[in-house]
Amino acid sequence: MAKCYLFIGPSISREEAQRLLPGCTLLPPVAAGDLLRLAAAAGDTVGIIDGFFRQRPSVRHKEILVLLERGVRVFGASSMGALRAAELAPFGMTGVGEVYRQYASGELEADDEVALLHLPESEGSRPLTEALVNIRHNLGRAVAAGVIAPATCDQLVDYARSIPFVERTYARLLRRAESLGVPAPECQGLRAFLRDHHDDLKHRDAVALLTRLAAEVREPTAETAPPAEIYRTTWLVQWEQNACGSQTGDLFVTDQDVLAMCQVGSVSYPTFHRHVSLCALTALAAQQHGLEPPPDKVLLERFRTERSLLRAGAYQAWLSARLLTEGELVAHLRREALGALADPSALSVAALLVAQGFAESAEQYPPELSHWVSEQEQASLSPQECLARAGLRALHLTPGIRWTEPLVTALKVAGFYRAARKRFRRMTALYRRYEAANPQFNPGAVSPEALTQWFSERWGSAEPFDLQLLDRGFPDFVGFARVAVRYYLYDRQYPTHMAVGPGSAAL
């Protein structure tokens, strides 16, 4: 059954929205990342009315394009929805209402035309200031009603536009009118007009959108074909990865957060990382060569038999304990099966890298690639194993392969994910307390030398630190340091709690 999601805020109350569109899932004003976390599928509808403008990053255009590509119908009106609909109408987003029309026609251009200050959702999202689009609309109506002169209207609109949106109120506007020398009868008439005949254009458009969506629910219109596949930039891939996770209390924990907890906290993580990455890489090679794994049903039956999970209750409990969906498990089993078909050994990966032009032969490690492996590895490993290790380290730097998904799923299957997520929540709570108690704290003040020494001792590896980072999935020291500071502070206070992930004694 198709679902409907609606992002609202100060433009319309939850009570009115629920009355006009019963059964719709009501959500707070939309912000960057919210649409990627939304479980909307083809045939579903998303309505965007209000969105964050300053407190949080605004919803990105690419997120809306992802939904449209997926076959989700996206409507916008009133505020952020009207703005994004005008910008994305050529790509399939549908705009509703007068504010949308003005943006689409070019009458309005500035983002802050619809911006205002309001109370938090817990206090009803009541507006504290007035949107410029409403001010412009009501002053124009006052001119049409003969309450004020056109010149007065122009002066007041120019003034409203010149001040920050967090200061735009009718009270301030009326004081300005008096200071400009507007005749007293006009000022008094305008005050009475705004009190008795104020028209909230944004609210009217919000109602129009809900009325339109209610009609769509009763009599769905013919579905339009989804737009062409959008180009997936490295930024979009990162945003999609950051949208994968779960809400725990007041904290949204991403899969990337949990993975990072294991990357820095598990001494033996590189072994796990190498195994999963080799399997994912060989599975990809197998697909490119036209190999197919057994049917999903066969893979699941085999897995459940091996794990003694044939009873439905036991199987569901096993999935739930690992925060794992059956879809994730099937994807994992397919990768494992494809990897087995392609023989996930150093030799097969080396052969793949030779075929891709990384080396001329798997029988001799190229001297020009010597910086990808240590002297100790070159002395102790075969050329094929060196090439495979170098290839994995290099390929983790490219966005062409999505590594996070297979690594996170493997953590879940192995039973490490839930514990790592719990540690991440503890660590974040500690870090927040530390920041609150030390408002002048600058994460950049923790020197690279301190991080290098601490984690070198923690991991106990003799390999060069840059290679250790690559073996843990960090492309460079900057990327490592960005997440390592909070782990460093947590680890110093709770060293035994830090050990989470594959091979961890704490588990």
Residue, then its C-alpha position, 0 to 999 in steps of 0.5 A: m500500500a502506498k504511503c504518504y510522508l509530509f514535512i511540516g512546521p510553522s506553516i500548518s499545525r499537526e492537528e490541521a494537517q492530520r485532519l486534512l490528510p488522515g493517515c499521512t506520516l507527519l514529520p518535522p521540517v526537512a533538513a539535509g539527510d532526512l529524505l535519504r533516511l526516508a523509507a519511501a518506495a516507488g508509488d509513495t508520495v512525499g510532501i515538503i512544506d517546511g524545512f530548516f534554513r539556518q539551524r541545520p543544513s537545508v535539504r539538498h536538491k540531489e536528495i529529492l532527485v534520488l526520490l524522483e529517480r526511485g519513482v516517488r512522487v514529490f510535491g512542494a509548497s508554501s516554504m522550503g517546499a515551494l522553493r525546491a519545487a520551483e528549482l526542480a520542476p523540470f526534473g519531476m517535482t510538483g509545485v503547488g500554490e501561489v508562493y511556488r508560482q512566484y518562485a517558478s515565474g521569477e517574481l521571487e528569487a531570494d531564499d529568505e522570502v519564506a524564512l522566519l523564526h519560530l518556536p521548536e516543535s515541542e512548543g508547537s512551532r509557532p512563528l515568532t516573525e513574519a515571512l517576507v512573502n507574507i509581508r509583501h502579499n499583505l501590504g499589496r492587499a492593503v494598497a488594493a483596499g485603499v488603506i495605504a499608498p503604493a509609495t508607503c508599500d514600496q518603502l515598507v517592503d524595501y525595509a523588510r527586505s533589508i533586515p534579517f529574517v529573524e527580525r521581521t515583524y509587523a510591529r517593527l514594520l509599523r514603527r518604521a512607518e511612523s519613523l518614515g513620516v507616513p500619515a497617522p491615518e495610514c499607520q492606524g489603518l494599516r495596523a487595523f488591516l493587519r489585525d483584522h484582515h491578515d492573510d497567511l499566504k504560506h498557510r493557504d498554500a500548505v492547505a492547498l497542498l494537503t487538499r491536493l494530496a488528499a485528492e490524489v489519495r482518493e483518485p490517484t493520477a496516472e504515474t509519470a515515468p521516473p527521470a533518467e538515472i542521476y549521476r552519483t557523485t562522491w558527495l551523494v555516495q557519502w550522503e547515502q552512506n551517512a543516511c544508513g543507520s538507526q535512531t537511538g534516543d536523541l542520536f542518529v547513529t550511522d552505519q559509518d559511525v559503527l564501522a569507525m568504532c571497529q576500525v579504530g577500536s579493534v586490534s585485529y580489525p585489519t584481518f576482518h577488513r581484508h577478508v570482507s574486502l577480498c570477498a566483495l572484490t572477487a564477487l564484483a569480478a565474478q559478476q563482471h564475468g557473468l557468474e551467478p550465485p545460487p538462488d536466494k532461497v537456496l542460499l537462505e535455506r543452506f545458511r539457516t540449516e548450517r546455523s540451526l535456524l530452521r524454526a521461524g522464531a529462532y531465525q527472526a530472533w537471530l536477525s533481530a539480535r544482530l539488527l539485521t534485515e533478511g535483505e541484508l543477509v541475502a546480499h551478504l550470502r550472495r557476495e560470499a557465494l560469488g566470492a567462492l565461485a571466483d576463489p577469493s585468494a590472493l592469486s585471483v585478486a592479483a589476476l584481476l589487478v593484472a587484468q585491470g592494468f595495475a601490473e604486467s604480471a602476478e609473478q613479480y611485484p612491480p617496483e613502481l608500486s613499492h610504496w603500497v606495501s612495506e619492506q617486511e611484507q615484500a620480504s615475507l609475502s609472495p608477489q601475488e599476495c603483495l599485489a593483492r594487498a596493494g590493490l586492496r589498499a589502493l582500491h579503498l581510495t576510490p568511490g567506484i566501489r561501495w565498501t561500507e555496505p559489505l563491511v557493515t553487513a559482515l559486522k552484523v552477521a558476525g554479531f559485532y554491530r550491536a555492541a559497537r553501536k552501544r559503545f559509540r553511544r557511550m562515547t558520544a555522550l562522553y564527548r558531548r559532556y567533555e565539550a560542554a565542560n570545555p567550551q574552548f576545546n578545539p579537536g584540532a588541538v590534539s596533535p597528529e603525533a599524539l594520535t599516531q603514538w596512541f593508536s600505534e601502541r593500541w594496535g601493536s603493529a610494526e607496519p608504517f602508520d600510513l599503511q596501517l590506516l589503509d588496512r583499516g579503511f582510512p584513505d589518509f590521515v586527515g580522514f582518520a583524524r576527523v573521527a579519531v579524536r573523540y575515540y582518543l578521548y574516550d579510550r583514554q578514560y575507558p580503555t577496556h571499553m574501546a576494544v570492540g569489533p572482530g577479534s575483540a576480547a571485550l566481546 
